[in-house]
């Protein structure tokens, strides 16, 4: 290493680097040019005398004239001519003028050593940034950065997220079956009950009295009916005879009418055949009318005359017509006798009891019997009180202790907590995805339950925004005691699932007039690929055609991207 001093106004190559970086954001670069003694910069002396390298390790002595940071002149100029560096240069020049006004204090050895390390680290950072920028921009112009990710093979689930109100599938309104005083009301609105719990009890004394009266009424009604039947039973004989004869006559009349119809058909058919034969003979006669003297013409004339006679005097037809007259007389006799039997039947019924009176008696007896029996059964059942038929919540209570209720009065309302569901709505965009039988997750508060789509309404409705939506019911298949009716529940419906399929982020899929496509980066070149998609989740989408696992797709597509352009990638 040379100890020779350089001329006062000459600069080392290191100083040239500092001059290039003048105005850069490296702190104290201007001051370093002014420091040192003699004709050699202070930071060069320190480099000669120090045993430490910039990174703190031991190093050999460094000759300033041989220490260079290889920054090409063109690239240095490109860096310092940016707008940002110009602004910083102006700022540093102002700071330089202010510092010159102040008295400079000489730096001690430790400060110089620290300053030297700062400048060397800064130079190294600038060089790294410069080469990174050079790699991106290169000689062919600036490239575009794009975010990419690889297509993967995996599992995807398509869902619909919505919310609705928890409600019951089973509601039971309890009405009073008896006209009895209320004894005890054991529940209030909002109470949870179990199947078999007694909800309301009737007054025992009043119930016993009403039960006895109901039993006596049944006995009285039956006795009155029996007396009426016995007093009008003497005409049953005539009535039975008439019924038997009418039945026989109905059969005889039917048989006779059928035979008469057959005779009429045969007579009609025979006459039709003779007429047809005569028509054929007339046609043949016309064919021979130009030969009136021929034997053929003469024979045809005779046959025509014979046919005409047969049509008027056919023996077979005459016999059938005579037989028809006999059966018509027989049919008339049967009908007349049947009319007599009908009259006998009516007379017998009238003598026993008029039709209206008999119907009234029957109806009245049945009505009274049913009413009395139902009343007695209801009174007997009321002894057990009003009992819950299922687990649920009492949502309404109308009965009052000590009050008398009329039959048919509503006592309370119970809604099941075993058969519960969530009523939700879906838009037209999700209607094609949802189907009865699909599984769902239902979240009520902090509890999660299994669900299943059980009903999709066939008529749309309007929501608060005026949009058309379709009501859907999600049955909770594993309810417990924590379910509260009327609260809001979050629902996630699983509409489709696929396994071992190619997946990419939803943000990578684009659409144009020809359909769906993605941009794929191949050797830093943007390639446009047409794809066919399947189901999708919130973040991923299935690709059924056009893409393979591992291909790098662009996820931050912007309008300035074009197929064939050079890009630099950053993995997501």
C-alpha positions in Angstrom: 0.0 0.0 0.0 1.4 3.4 -1.0 2.0 6.2 1.5 2.4 8.7 -1.3 0.0 11.7 -1.0 -2.1 12.7 -4.0 -2.4 16.3 -5.2 -4.7 18.5 -3.2 -7.3 19.0 -5.8 -7.3 15.4 -7.1 -10.0 13.0 -6.2 -9.9 9.4 -5.5 -12.2 7.0 -7.2 -14.1 6.6 -3.9 -14.7 10.4 -3.9 -16.0 10.1 -7.5 -18.6 7.6 -6.2 -19.5 10.0 -3.4 -20.0 12.7 -6.0 -22.2 10.5 -8.0 -24.3 9.8 -5.0 -24.5 13.5 -4.0 -28.1 14.3 -3.4 -29.0 10.7 -2.6 -30.7 9.8 0.7 -27.4 8.6 2.1 -26.9 10.6 5.2 -23.7 12.7 5.6 -22.4 12.0 2.1 -21.7 15.7 1.5 -19.8 16.1 4.8 -17.5 13.2 4.1 -16.2 15.0 1.1 -15.0 17.8 3.3 -13.4 15.8 6.1 -9.8 14.7 6.5 -6.4 16.5 6.6 -3.9 17.2 4.0 -4.6 16.3 0.4 -6.2 12.9 1.2 -9.8 12.4 2.3 -10.3 11.6 6.0 -12.3 8.5 5.3 -9.5 7.1 3.2 -7.0 7.5 6.0 -9.2 5.6 8.3 -9.5 2.8 5.8 -5.7 2.6 5.7 -5.2 2.6 9.4 -8.1 0.4 10.5 -7.8 -3.3 10.9 -11.6 -3.8 10.7 -13.6 -4.4 7.6 -16.9 -2.6 7.1 -18.7 -5.7 8.5 -16.6 -5.7 11.6 -14.3 -8.5 10.7 -10.5 -8.1 10.4 -9.3 -7.0 7.0 -6.1 -6.1 5.2 -5.2 -2.5 4.7 -7.1 -0.9 1.9 -5.6 1.5 -0.6 -8.0 4.2 -1.4 -6.9 4.5 -4.9 -7.8 0.8 -5.5 -11.1 0.9 -3.6 -14.0 1.2 -6.0 -17.7 0.5 -6.1 -18.4 -0.7 -9.5 -21.4 1.4 -10.6 -21.7 1.8 -14.4 -21.8 5.5 -15.3 -25.0 5.1 -17.4 -26.8 3.4 -14.6 -25.6 6.0 -12.0 -26.9 8.8 -14.1 -30.2 7.0 -14.5 -30.5 6.7 -10.8 -29.7 10.3 -9.9 -31.9 11.7 -12.5 -35.1 10.3 -11.0 -37.5 12.9 -9.6 -37.2 11.5 -6.1 -33.4 11.9 -6.1 -33.6 15.4 -7.5 -35.8 16.5 -4.7 -33.6 14.9 -2.1 -30.5 16.6 -3.8 -32.0 20.0 -3.4 -32.8 19.3 0.2 -29.2 18.2 0.9 -27.7 21.3 -0.8 -29.7 23.5 1.5 -28.5 21.5 4.5 -24.9 21.8 3.2 -25.0 25.6 3.1 -26.3 25.7 6.6 -23.6 23.4 7.9 -20.9 25.6 6.2 -22.0 28.5 8.3 -21.3 26.6 11.5 -17.9 25.9 12.8 -16.9 22.4 12.0 -15.5 20.3 14.7 -12.8 17.7 13.8 -14.0 14.1 14.1 -12.2 11.8 16.4 -11.0 8.3 15.3 -14.1 6.4 16.6 -16.5 8.8 14.9 -14.6 8.5 11.6 -14.7 4.8 11.9 -18.4 4.8 12.4 -19.0 7.2 9.6 -16.9 5.0 7.2 -19.1 1.9 8.1 -22.3 3.9 7.4 -21.1 5.0 4.0 -19.9 1.6 2.9 -23.2 -0.1 4.0 -25.2 2.6 2.2 -23.1 2.1 -1.0 -23.7 -1.6 -0.8 -27.5 -1.1 -0.5 -27.6 1.3 -3.4 -25.7 -1.2 -5.6 -28.2 -4.0 -4.6 -31.2 -1.8 -5.3 -29.7 -0.7 -8.6 -29.1 -4.2 -9.9 -32.6 -5.3 -8.8 -34.1 -2.4 -10.7 -31.8 -3.2 -13.7 -33.0 -6.8 -13.7 -36.6 -5.8 -13.7 -36.3 -3.1 -16.4 -33.5 -4.5 -18.5 -32.7 -3.3 -21.9 -36.1 -4.2 -23.4 -38.1 -1.7 -21.3 -40.0 -2.0 -18.0 -41.8 -5.2 -17.1 -45.1 -5.6 -15.1 -45.2 -7.2 -11.7 -48.0 -9.7 -11.3 -49.0 -11.9 -8.3 -49.3 -15.6 -9.1 -50.2 -18.8 -7.4 -50.1 -22.4 -8.5 -53.2 -24.4 -9.4 -53.6 -27.1 -6.8 -55.5 -30.4 -6.5 -57.8 -30.6 -3.5 -61.3 -30.6 -2.0 -63.9 -27.8 -2.4 -67.2 -27.2 -0.9 -69.8 -24.8 -2.3 -72.0 -23.1 0.3 -74.7 -20.5 0.7 -74.5 -18.3 3.8 -77.7 -16.8 5.2 -79.6 -16.2 8.3 -83.1 -16.6 9.6 -85.4 -17.0 12.6 -85.6 -20.1 14.7 -89.2 -21.4 14.8 -91.0 -24.6 15.5 -92.5 -27.1 13.1 -95.1 -28.2 15.5 -97.5 -25.9 17.3 -100.3 -27.2 19.5 -103.2 -25.0 20.7 -105.1 -26.6 23.6 -108.8 -26.0 23.8 -111.2 -27.0 26.6 -113.3 -30.1 25.8 -115.5 -29.6 28.8 -117.6 -26.9 30.4 -115.9 -27.1 33.8 -114.3 -24.7 36.3 -110.4 -24.4 36.1 -108.7 -25.7 39.2 -104.9 -25.0 38.7 -102.8 -23.3 36.0 -99.2 -24.7 36.4 -97.4 -22.8 33.7 -96.9 -19.3 32.3 -95.9 -18.0 28.9 -92.2 -18.7 28.2 -92.0 -21.8 30.5 -90.2 -24.9 29.1 -92.1 -28.1 29.6 -91.6 -31.8 29.0 -93.9 -34.3 27.4 -96.3 -35.6 30.0 -96.2 -32.5 32.2 -99.6 -31.4 33.6 -100.2 -27.8 32.4 -103.8 -27.2 33.7 -106.1 -29.0 36.1 -109.9 -28.8 36.4 -111.9 -28.5 39.6 -112.5 -32.1 40.8 -115.9 -31.5 42.4 -117.4 -29.7 39.4 -115.9 -32.4 37.1 -117.6 -35.2 39.0 -121.0 -33.6 38.9 -120.8 -33.0 35.1 -119.7 -36.6 34.6 -122.8 -38.1 36.4 -125.2 -35.9 34.4 -123.6 -37.1 31.1 -124.1 -40.8 32.0 -127.8 -40.3 32.8 -128.4 -38.5 29.6 -127.0 -41.4 27.5 -129.4 -43.8 29.2 -132.4 -41.6 28.6 -131.7 -41.1 24.9 -131.4 -44.8 24.3 -134.7 -45.6 26.0 -136.7 -43.1 24.0 -135.3 -44.4 20.8 -136.1 -48.1 21.6 -139.8 -47.3 22.3 -140.2 -45.5 19.0 -138.7 -48.4 17.0 -141.0 -51.0 18.7 -144.2 -49.0 18.2 -143.6 -48.8 14.4 -142.4 -52.3 13.7 -145.7 -54.0 12.8 -145.5 -53.1 9.1 -142.2 -54.8 8.4 -143.9 -57.9 6.9 -145.6 -56.0 4.1 -142.4 -54.0 3.5 -140.3 -57.1 3.2 -142.7 -58.8 0.7 -142.7 -55.7 -1.5 -138.9 -55.5 -1.5 -138.6 -59.2 -2.6 -141.2 -58.9 -5.4 -139.7 -55.6 -6.7 -136.3 -57.3 -6.9 -137.7 -60.2 -8.9 -139.7 -58.0 -11.2 -136.7 -55.8 -11.9 -134.8 -58.8 -13.2 -137.7 -60.0 -15.3 -138.2 -56.6 -16.8 -134.5 -56.4 -17.7 -134.5 -59.8 -19.4 -137.7 -59.1 -21.4 -136.4 -55.7 -22.6 -133.2 -57.4 -23.7 -135.1 -60.0 -25.7 -137.3 -57.4 -27.4 -134.3 -55.4 -28.4 -132.8 -58.5 -30.0 -136.0 -59.2 -32.0 -136.1 -55.7 -33.2 -132.6 -55.9 -34.4 -133.2 -59.1 -36.3 -136.3 -57.7 -38.1 -134.4 -54.5 -39.0 -131.4 -56.5 -40.3 -133.6 -58.8 -42.5 -135.4 -55.9 -44.0 -132.1 -54.2 -44.7 -130.8 -57.3 -46.5 -133.9 -57.6 -48.7 -133.6 -53.9 -49.6 -130.0 -54.2 -50.5 -130.7 -57.3 -52.7 -133.4 -55.3 -54.5 -131.1 -52.4 -55.1 -128.5 -54.7 -56.7 -131.1 -56.2 -59.0 -132.2 -52.7 -60.1 -128.7 -51.8 -61.0 -128.3 -55.0 -63.1 -131.6 -54.3 -64.8 -130.4 -50.9 -65.8 -127.3 -52.4 -67.3 -129.5 -54.6 -69.6 -132.1 -52.0 -70.5 -130.6 -51.6 -73.9 -131.5 -55.2 -74.6 -135.1 -55.5 -73.6 -135.7 -58.6 -75.7 -132.9 -60.6 -74.2 -133.4 -63.5 -71.8 -131.2 -61.9 -69.2 -133.3 -58.7 -69.1 -136.5 -60.7 -68.8 -135.0 -62.8 -65.9 -133.9 -59.7 -64.1 -137.4 -58.2 -64.3 -138.8 -61.3 -62.6 -136.2 -61.2 -59.8 -137.0 -57.5 -59.1 -140.7 -58.3 -58.8 -140.0 -61.2 -56.5 -137.7 -59.1 -54.3 -140.4 -56.5 -54.0 -142.9 -59.0 -52.8 -140.4 -60.5 -50.3 -139.9 -57.1 -48.8 -143.6 -56.8 -48.1 -144.5 -60.4 -47.2 -141.4 -62.1 -45.8 -142.5 -65.0 -43.6 -139.5 -64.9 -41.3 -140.1 -61.2 -40.6 -143.8 -61.8 -40.0 -143.0 -64.5 -37.4 -140.6 -62.2 -35.5 -143.1 -59.3 -35.5 -145.7 -61.6 -34.0 -143.3 -62.7 -31.3 -142.4 -59.1 -30.6 -146.0 -58.2 -29.9 -146.2 -61.0 -27.3 -143.1 -59.8 -25.5 -144.2 -56.2 -25.5 -147.4 -57.2 -23.8 -145.4 -59.3 -21.2 -143.2 -56.3 -20.5 -146.1 -54.1 -19.9 -147.6 -56.6 -17.4 -144.3 -56.8 -15.5 -144.0 -53.0 -15.2 -147.6 -52.7 -14.0 -147.0 -55.3 -11.3 -143.8 -53.7 -10.2 -145.7 -50.4 -9.8 -148.1 -52.2 -7.5 -145.3 -53.5 -5.4 -143.8 -50.1 -5.1 -147.1 -48.8 -3.8 -147.3 -51.6 -1.3 -143.8 -50.8 -0.1 -144.6 -47.1 0.3 -147.8 -48.0 2.2 -145.9 -50.3 4.5 -143.3 -47.6 5.3 -146.0 -45.1 5.8 -147.9 -47.3 8.2 -144.7 -48.1 10.2 -143.4 -44.5 10.2 -143.3 -41.7 7.7 -140.0 -41.4 5.9 -139.3 -38.0 7.3 -140.2 -39.0 10.9 -138.1 -42.1 10.6 -135.1 -40.1 9.4 -135.6 -37.5 12.0 -135.8 -40.2 14.7 -132.6 -41.9 13.5 -130.7 -38.6 13.1 -131.8 -37.3 16.5 -130.9 -40.5 18.3 -127.5 -40.7 16.6 -126.8 -37.0 17.4 -127.8 -37.3 21.0 -125.8 -40.5 21.4 -122.6 -39.0 19.9 -122.9 -35.9 21.9 -123.5 -37.7 25.2 -120.7 -40.2 24.6 -118.3 -37.4 23.6 -119.2 -35.4 26.6 -118.7 -38.3 28.9 -115.4 -39.2 27.3 -114.2 -35.6 27.5 -115.2 -35.4 31.2 -113.4 -38.6 32.0 -110.3 -37.4 30.1 -110.4 -34.0 31.8 -109.8 -35.7 35.2 -106.1 -36.0 34.0 -105.9 -32.3 33.3 -104.3 -30.7 30.2 -101.1 -32.6 29.5 -98.1 -31.6 27.3 -97.9 -33.9 24.3 -94.2 -33.0 23.5 -91.2 -31.1 24.8 -91.6 -27.4 24.1 -92.2 -23.9 25.3 -95.5 -22.4 26.4 -96.0 -19.3 24.2 -99.5 -18.3 25.3 -101.8 -18.9 28.4 -105.4 -17.9 28.3 -106.8 -20.0 31.2 -107.3 -18.4 34.7 -107.4 -20.3 37.9 -111.0 -20.5 39.3 -112.6 -19.4 36.1 -115.2 -21.4 34.2 -114.3 -22.2 30.6 -116.8 -23.0 27.9 -116.3 -26.0 25.6 -114.0 -24.9 22.8 -112.3 -22.0 24.6 -108.5 -21.8 24.0 -106.5 -22.6 27.2 -102.9 -22.2 26.0 -100.4 -22.7 23.1 -97.4 -24.9 23.1 -94.6 -24.9 20.5 -92.2 -27.9 20.2 -88.5 -27.6 20.8 -87.9 -31.0 19.4 -89.1 -30.3 15.9 -87.4 -27.0 15.2 -86.3 -25.3 12.0 -84.9 -22.0 10.7 -86.8 -20.0 8.2 -84.5 -18.4 5.7 -84.8 -16.8 2.3 -82.6 -17.3 -0.8 -82.2 -15.0 -3.8 -82.7 -16.0 -7.4 -79.0 -16.3 -7.9 -78.8 -19.2 -5.3 -82.1 -20.9 -6.3 -80.4 -23.2 -8.8 -77.9 -24.3 -6.2 -80.2 -25.2 -3.3 -82.2 -28.4 -3.1 -84.3 -30.4 -0.6 -82.1 -32.8 1.3 -78.9 -30.7 1.4 -77.0 -30.5 4.7 -76.5 -27.3 6.6 -74.8 -25.9 9.6 -77.0 -23.9 12.0 -75.4 -21.6 14.6 -77.5 -20.2 17.4 -75.5 -18.0 19.7 -72.4 -20.1 20.5 -74.0 -23.4 19.7 -73.7 -25.2 16.4 -76.3 -27.7 15.1 -76.8 -30.0 12.2 -79.5 -29.1 9.7 -81.1 -30.2 6.5 -83.1 -28.4 3.8 -86.7 -29.7 4.1 -88.8 -27.3 2.1 -88.3 -24.7 -0.7 -91.4 -22.6 -1.3 -92.9 -22.6 -4.8 -93.9 -19.0 -4.6 -91.5 -16.0 -4.3 -92.0 -13.2 -1.8 -90.5 -9.7 -1.5 -88.0 -8.8 1.2 -87.7 -5.4 2.9 -85.7 -4.1 0.0 -88.3 -5.1 -2.5 -86.2 -7.9 -4.1 -87.8 -11.2 -4.9 -86.7 -14.0 -2.6 -87.8 -17.6 -2.0 -88.6 -18.9 1.5 -86.7 -22.0 2.6 -86.9 -24.2 5.7 -83.9 -25.7 7.4 -84.8 -28.5 9.9 -82.4 -28.7 12.9 -81.7 -32.5 13.2 -80.0 -32.5 16.6 -81.8 -29.9 18.7 -81.2 -29.7 22.5 -82.5 -27.7 25.4 -80.3 -24.7 24.5 -82.5 -24.0 21.4 -84.5 -20.8 21.9 -87.4 -20.1 19.6 -87.6 -16.7 17.9 -83.9 -15.9 17.9 -81.8 -15.3 14.8 -79.6 -18.1 13.6 -76.8 -18.2 11.1 -77.1 -20.9 8.4 -74.5 -22.3 6.0 -76.0 -24.6 3.4 -73.7 -27.1 1.7 -74.8 -27.1 -1.9 -72.1 -29.2 -3.5 -68.7 -30.9 -2.8 -65.9 -32.1 -5.0 -62.7 -34.0 -4.1 -59.4 -34.3 -6.0 -60.1 -31.5 -8.4 -58.0 -28.6 -9.8 -58.6 -25.5 -7.8 -57.5 -21.8 -8.2 -58.4 -18.6 -6.4 -61.7 -16.9 -7.4 -59.8 -13.7 -8.1 -57.9 -15.5 -10.9 -61.0 -16.1 -13.0 -61.9 -13.6 -15.7 -64.8 -13.4 -18.1 -65.1 -11.9 -21.6 -67.5 -12.3 -24.5 -66.1 -15.8 -25.3 -66.4 -17.1 -21.7 -64.1 -17.7 -18.8 -60.3 -17.5 -18.9 -57.2 -17.1 -16.8 -53.8 -15.6 -17.3 -50.9 -18.1 -16.9 -47.3 -17.1 -16.7 -45.0 -19.3 -18.8 -41.3 -18.3 -18.8 -42.2 -14.8 -17.7 -44.7 -14.4 -20.6 -48.4 -13.9 -20.1 -50.5 -16.6 -21.7 -54.3 -16.5 -21.9 -56.1 -19.8 -21.3 -59.7 -20.6 -21.7 -61.2 -22.7 -18.8 -64.4 -24.3 -17.7 -65.3 -23.9 -14.1 -67.3 -26.0 -11.7 -68.4 -25.2 -8.2 -66.9 -22.5 -6.1 -66.4 -21.5 -2.5 -65.8 -18.0 -1.1 -62.1 -18.1 -2.1 -61.5 -21.0 -4.5 -63.1 -22.2 -7.7 -63.0 -25.6 -9.4 -61.5 -25.8 -12.9 -63.0 -28.8 -14.9 -61.2 -28.0 -18.2 -58.3 -26.0 -19.5 -55.9 -26.0 -16.6 -53.5 -28.5 -14.9 -52.1 -28.7 -11.4 -49.0 -26.6 -10.8 -49.7 -24.0 -13.6 -49.0 -20.5 -12.3 -52.1 -18.3 -12.7 -52.3 -14.5 -12.2 -54.4 -13.5 -9.3 -54.3 -9.7 -9.5 -55.7 -9.2 -13.0 -55.9 -5.6 -14.2 -57.1 -4.0 -17.4 -53.5 -3.4 -18.7 -52.6 -7.1 -18.9 -52.4 -8.5 -22.4 -51.5 -11.9 -23.7 -47.9 -12.1 -24.7 -46.5 -9.3 -22.6 -43.4 -9.9 -20.4 -44.1 -10.0 -16.7 -42.2 -10.4 -13.5 -43.9 -12.7 -10.9 -44.3 -12.6 -7.2 -45.7 -15.7 -5.6 -48.7 -15.2 -3.4 
